[in-house]
Amino acid sequence: MRAFREPPKMPATPASSLLAYCRPGFEGECAQELAALDAQYGGGSGHARAQREHACVEYVLPDAAAQQAILAQAHWRELVFARQLLAVFARAQALPPRDRLGELLPLIQADGRRWCDAWVEAPDSDVTRELAPLCRGLNAALIAAMKQQRLLERQSRWRLHLCLTATDAAFLAAADVAQAAPWPGGIPRLKFPREAPSRSTLKLEEALLVLLDEGERERWLKPGMRAVDLGAAPGGWTWQLVRRSLRVIAVDNGPMNAQLMASGLVEHLREDGFHYQPAKAVDWLVCDMVEQPRRVAARIAHWLAQGWCRQAIFNLKLPMKKRYDEVQLCLNLLREGLPNLRDLRAKQLYHDREEITVFARVG
């Protein structure tokens, strides 16, 4: 059994910081989101540390009370730019290449918790992608060592996250599994289905996984339901609905995939998506049109307010500047325009680029 060493000297980073994963290039928007949470729940005294294109943000707080107050309110599905939000309890630097565990295990034991699992991961960016092989090897060794030290307990509510930011530097953080994303890095890894008409199909597949839970998918995506897909061609989003046996009106002046049309579940209307009105109400509206985000948000709000649909999933293409502000403006437009709004969730998905995906439901 490995003998524990004295914990390595810790840098100035306090144990009350948060660590968020995000899309590379959106560290600033993620930091703004964390600052808004801090202002609302944590007292507003924190500050962000981040490097552009590193796909993560550390948000430093004055004490553990502020950290826990924010985490109590920050369910992963309700965060827009943060894919995963973790409570940092230690940080290690200058890890020796031949004995990283010798430095890390004392820090894990000193925390005092038992863990249901342990994930070794690196932020998803070009800067840190070279760390992937090290993460895999270290993860297996860490699990084995934690079993030896009896640090794993299947029923624990806590999952250990070891986030490598370099070969010799790491954050040690905790996630409450009930509040945290269930995928490493907060990213569900999806395989492109060969029969799908376009890669955009992965956006809607991920949206259904991330924005809805299993029970909601079962209740709200039943065979025989009806949907409208605005800006449908060539049919990537329509394909996701058809595979779930929904009947779809595909609205687009462009051509639809012939194999998809042969399913018998799709009606193609060559019309402008911004002017189309359904003859009768449908269960779902989906939309991935390239247009100004507030114009899209206003159109979706109109559909929901008119009762033309009850649920919608749509993309908002973000501007080059003030992206966080534009997201808040669009979401507030929906809140203010829909007094019967039941659910509003937004996320920058792994398969999104300069955009976010939104789910809205009235009732």
N, C-alpha and C positions, 0 to 999 in steps of 0.2 A: 504494500500500500504506500502511495506517495506521501512523503512527509510534508506538512505544510510549512511554508516559509512565512517570515514576517511580510505583511502587505507592503508592496512597493510604495515609495513616496508619491503622494497624490498631488497633481497640479491644482491650480487655484479654482478650477471649475467646481461649484458646489454640487452636493448630491441632490439638490432640489431642482435641477434643470429638467427640461423636457427635450426629447429628441423626436423629430418628425421627418419622415421620408416624403419626398415629393418628386415631381417631374423635373429633370435637369432644365435649368433656365428659369424655373418658377420659384426659386428660393425666396425672392422678394415677396411674392404673393403669399407664399406659405407663412413667412414671417409676419405679414400683415394679419393673416388669419389668427395666428397665435397671439398676437398683440391684442386683437379684438376680444379673444377669449379671456385673456389676462385682465383687460379693462372691465369685463363683465363679471368675472367670477374670482379672479386672483388678486385684485387690489391695484393692478396697473403699474407695478413697480419693476416688471421684468424687462429684459432686452434680448434681442436675437443675435446669434453668431452664425454666420453662414458664408460660404464661398460659392460664387456663381458656377453653375454646371456641376456641382458636387452632389446634387439631388438629396440634400438633407439640411435641416436647420436645427441648431441647438437653441433652445429658449431658456435663458437663465432667470431663475426666480429667487426672491429673497429668502424663502424658507420652504420647508416641506408642506406647511399648511396651504400655501398658495398652489403648490404643485398638485396636491390632492384635491383641492377645490375645483381646479380646472379639469382634472381627469374625471371627476365625478360627473361632469356635464358633457364631456367631449366624446360621445360615442363615435366610433370610426365612420359609420355610415352617414353621419351628419356633418362631417368635415369635407370641405370642397377641395382644397389644394393639398392637404396632408393625407397621404395614403395610409399612414400608420403613425400613432402617437404613443410614445413610450416614456416611462418614468425612469430617468437616469439615477442610478444609485452609486456608481463609481466610474472612474475613467483611468485607463492604463496607458502609459507611454513608455517608449524605449523597451518594448518587449523583446527578449532575447530570441532569435530565430530558432534556436534548438530547444528551447524550453518555455514556450509561451504559457503553457498550462501551469507551470510552476509559479508564474506571477499571477495568473488569473484566478486559480482555484481559491487562494486565501481571500480574495475580494468577494467571491461568491459565497464562501462559507461565512464570512463576517457579516453578510447581510442578514443571515439568520432564517431565511425562508426556505421552504421546500418547493420544488418546481414540478409542474406536470410535464414539461418538455423544455428543450433548449434549442434555439435556432442561432446559428452563426451566419451572419449575412453582411453584405456590403450594400451601400446605396446604389441604386440602379443608374449608373452614369458611365460615360466613356472613361472618365477619370479613374473610377474604381473597378471597372469590369475585370481588370487583370487580377483582382483579388478573388474571383470566383473559385478557382481550384483550391486556393488556401482555405477558403470558407468551408468547402466540402470536406477536406481532410481534417481540419480542426474541429468541425462539428462532430464527426464520428469519434474522435479522441476525447472531446469534451463530454459527450454522453457517457462513454465508457468510464471516465474518471468520476463523473457525478454519481453513477451507479455504485461505484466502489465506495464513495464517501457518503452514500445514502442521502444524497441531496435531491433525488427524484421521488416524487409521490404522485401517482396518477390522478388522485382526486383533488390535488391542489388547484386553486383558482389562478395561480400565477404561472406565467411562461417566461423563461429567461431569454433575453435577446442580447447577443454579443455582436455589436456592430463594428466591423473593422473599417476604419477610415484610411489605413495604411497597413503595410505588413507588420509594423511595430506599434500600432496605436489602435485603441478600441474604446468604445463606450460599453458599459454594462448597464442593462436597463431591464425593467420589468413591465409586463403587460398583463392586465386583468383580462382573461380570455373572453369574458362576457362583454367587454367594452372594445376589444381590439379586433382588427382585421384577421381573418383566419388563414391568410396566405403569407409566406415569407415576403418581406418587402412591401406587403399590402397589395401584391399583384397576383391575380389569378392567371396562371399560364394557360393559354388557350391554343388549340391547334386549328389552323385554317382548314375548313372543310372543302375538299376539292370541288364538290358539286355546287358550291355557293358562287353567285355571279361576280362578287367583288370582295376585296379584303375589308371593306367597310362593314361587312356582316359581323366582324369581330367586335365592333363598337357596341352594337345592340346586344350581342351575346354577353359581353362583359357588363353592360348596363343592367341587364336583367339579373345577373349574379350579384352585382355590387349594390344596386339601389333597392332591390327587393330581397326579402328573406325567403326561405324555402316555402313557408306557409302562404305568403303573399303570392308567390309564383303559382302555387297550386290553386289558389282561389281565383286569381285574377287573369289567368291565362288558360282558360278551359277550351277544349275543342269545340268548334262551332261558333265561338265569339267572332265579332266583326271588328275590323280595323281599317283605318285609312293611313296610307303612307304618302306623305307629301314630299315631292322631290325624289321619287322612288327609283328611277332608272339608274343602273340596270337591274336593281332588285336585291341588293345585299341585305337591307333591313327587312324587306318583304319576305325574303327567304327564311329568316329567323321566325317570323310569325307563321308562315306556311308549315314549317317543320313541326310546329306545335298545333297544327290543324285549325288555325284561324282562317277565316275568309277575309281577303284583303282587297280594298280598292286602291290601286296604285296610281297616283296622280303625278304625271310628268310628261312633258312634250317629247322627251327622248325615248328610245326603244327599250323595251324590257327583255330580259333573258328568255329565250324561246323555251328552254326546258322548264323554267319556272312557270311560264304561262300554261304549259301542258299539264300542270298539276290540277287544273280545273278549279282552283281555289282563289284565283286572281282575276280581277277585272281591271283592265288598263284604260285609264282615261287620259287622253292627251290634252291636258289643261294646265293652266298656271296654278301652282300650289297656293299662291297667296290670294287667289280669288275664288278657288273652289269652295263650294258649300255642299255638304251631304244632303241627300233627299230625306234621310232619316238618321237618327242618332246611332252612333256606333259605340262599341266598348272601349276602343283604343284609338289614339292618334299617335303616330310616330313621324318624326320630321328630322331630316339631315340636310336642309337647304343651305346653300352658301349665301348669306345675307347678313345685314347688320344685326347684331344680337338683340338690341332692344326692339327692332321691328319683328323679329321672330318671336320674342317673348310676348309682345302685344298681340300677335296673331294667335298664338297658343292660348293666351288668356281669353281672347274673344271666343274661341272654340269652346273652352270650358264654361265660360259664362253663359253662352247660348244653349248649353246642354247638348251640343253636337257630339260630345264624347265625355266620358267620365274620367279617363286616365290618359296621360300623355307622357311620352319620352321624347326628348328633342335635344339637339345640339345647339349651343351658342358659340359662334366663331368670335374669338376675342380680338380686340384691337392690339396694336403694337405697344401702346402706352396705357397706363392707368387701367390695367386689366382687372385688378381686384375691385376697383371702384365700379367698373362696368358690370361685373358680376353682381355686386350688391344692388346696383340700380335695377337690373333686370329682375332679380329675385323680389325686390320690393314692389316692382310693377305688378308682378303676379300676386303678391300678398294683398296689395291694396285693391286690385281689380277683382278679386275673388273672395267675397265674404264667406262663401261656403267651402273654402279650401281646407281639405283634410290633411294632406301630406304634401310637403315640398322638400325634395332632396336633390342635391347637386354634387357632382364629383368630376374632377379631372381624371379620366380613366387612363389606364396604361396605353390603350389604343387610340386615345385622343391625341391631338397635337396642340395647336394654338386654339383650344376650345375646351368647353366643359359640357357634360351631359346632365340633363335635368329630368327628374320625375315629378309630376304634379298629379294630384288626384282630388276630385271634389266629391261631395256627398252630403 
